[in-house]
Amino acid sequence: MKIGDTVHLGGQKAEYSRFGKDGFSSCILPEGTYVVIGIDDDYVNLAWREVDGSVSRKHRYRIERSAMEEA
């Protein structure tokens, strides 16, 4: 897995970053296609892939790296 990869996920515990706000809120990932936009020691940062193929600026998530590797 590397930055720029596209993954299909849904149902995993994650955290959602509200557009224009600092911090994350707990959520369950909606079924959909995501783009890996960052990787650190504990988390993989994801962005929702829009229908037209672009990366959403508004819909940002992070999922624990261990959960991502299990998916």
Summary of the structure (lengths in Angstrom):
residues: 71
radius of gyration: 11.0
end to end distance: 11.9
largest distance: 31.1
contacts: 186
relative contact order: 0.30
helix: 8%
strand: 54%
